[in-house]
Every structure is written in C-alpha cells, then in structure tokens.
Amino acid sequence: MEKVVLVTGVSSGLGKAFATALLQGGFKVVGTVRKQEAVREFEELRPGSAFARVLDVTDAPEQLAVAVAEIEQNVGLVYALINNAGYGHEGTLEESSMDELRQQFEVNVFGAVAMMKAVLPHMRARREGRILNVTSMGGLHVEATIDLVTTVKALAAKSS
C-alpha cells in the first residue's frame, strides 16, 4: 500500500519540489493549494497519485480537521505531514505594520500548529506518523530587510 504524505503549499517552491520528489519515490501525495485553478496543475503531476485539496492553513481548525478526515477516508491514511506553507515579507521591522506581523504569525506559526493538531489524533491512534516543519535560514541568519520573516521563522524553528 502506498504511503500518503500531506504537503502544504505545493503551488511553487519547496512544496512543489517536495511533492515531486515524493511522487517520484512512489508515495501518494495530497498537496494543498489556496486557489481552485491550481488543483488540476498539481494533479497532472502524477494522475492517480497526486491529489490536490484547496486549503488555507489559516482556515478554522475544525475545517482543517474535516479536510484531514476526508483525505484519510478518500485517499488513504496520512503517514506524514510536511508543513511547508508559508510566505516571506520584506521590510524592516519598524516599517512593517502590526497587521503584517500578525498575518506572518497566523500563516507561518499558527497555521503549522493547526495542521499538526489536525493530523496528530490520526497518527497517535495508529501509533505511526511523521511531521516535518519547514522553516527557513531566516531563523538562523538575519538579513536587514527581512526582520519580520526572521523573527517569525526563528520562533517557528524554536517551537518545532
């Protein structure tokens, strides 16, 4: 039986690279995208093994739990979660608004935690599963114009 890996944020970048490598390795991959238009493109990577779900990691926790339950029912048991969804914000800390800071935390920290909370009950019940939280070098190396990202990523890396 093929193992199922849930990867958040597969529209581009690392998420797409993780998903492609996993598909090439024989895994079934459920990739999350935020736009309906991205579903077909992802599923065409490997029909029958690549499954897209429109999902935003900042959705209500109940919605995320329903999404994971649907995946387990219709695709297969989620063996691993790759928490990749996130984004960067350029600008110095003092030039960035509090709303921008809050949104960074909502996506890059609380979104990752919400996804873990959605998959963990299933993994614990089976006593099997893996979670990989993707952060960035921003948590280790500071750049002057990305203070906000650095702050958020550092906190996310420390909490993983």
C-alpha positions, 0 to 999 in steps of 0.5 A, spaced: 500 500 500 502 506 498 504 511 503 500 518 503 504 524 505 500 531 506 504 537 503 502 544 504 503 549 499 505 545 493 503 551 488 511 553 487 517 552 491 519 547 496 512 544 496 512 543 489 519 540 489 517 536 495 511 533 492 515 531 486 520 528 489 515 524 493 511 522 487 517 520 484 519 515 490 512 512 489 508 515 495 501 518 494 501 525 495 495 530 497 498 537 496 494 543 498 493 549 494 489 556 496 486 557 489 481 552 485 485 553 478 491 550 481 488 543 483 488 540 476 496 543 475 498 539 481 494 533 479 497 532 472 503 531 476 502 524 477 494 522 475 492 517 480 497 519 485 497 526 486 491 529 489 490 536 490 485 539 496 484 547 496 486 549 503 488 555 507 492 553 513 489 559 516 482 556 515 478 554 522 481 548 525 475 544 525 475 545 517 482 543 517 480 537 521 474 535 516 479 536 510 484 531 514 478 526 515 476 526 508 483 525 505 484 519 510 477 516 508 478 518 500 485 517 499 488 513 504 491 514 511 496 520 512 503 517 514 506 524 514 505 531 514 510 536 511 508 543 513 511 547 508 506 553 507 508 559 508 510 566 505 516 571 506 515 579 507 520 584 506 521 590 510 524 592 516 521 591 522 519 598 524 516 599 517 512 593 517 505 594 520 502 590 526 497 587 521 503 584 517 506 581 523 500 578 525 498 575 518 506 572 518 504 569 525 497 566 523 500 563 516 507 561 518 506 559 526 499 558 527 497 555 521 503 549 522 500 548 529 493 547 526 495 542 521 499 538 526 493 538 531 489 536 525 493 530 523 496 528 530 489 524 533 490 520 526 497 518 527 497 517 535 491 512 534 495 508 529 501 509 533 505 511 526 506 518 523 511 523 521 511 531 521 516 535 518 516 543 519 519 547 514 522 553 516 527 557 513 535 560 514 531 566 516 531 563 523 538 562 523 541 568 519 538 575 519 538 579 513 536 587 514 530 587 510 527 581 512 526 582 520 519 580 520 520 573 516 526 572 521 523 573 527 517 569 525 521 563 522 526 563 528 520 562 533 517 557 528 524 553 528 524 554 536 517 551 537 518 545 532 
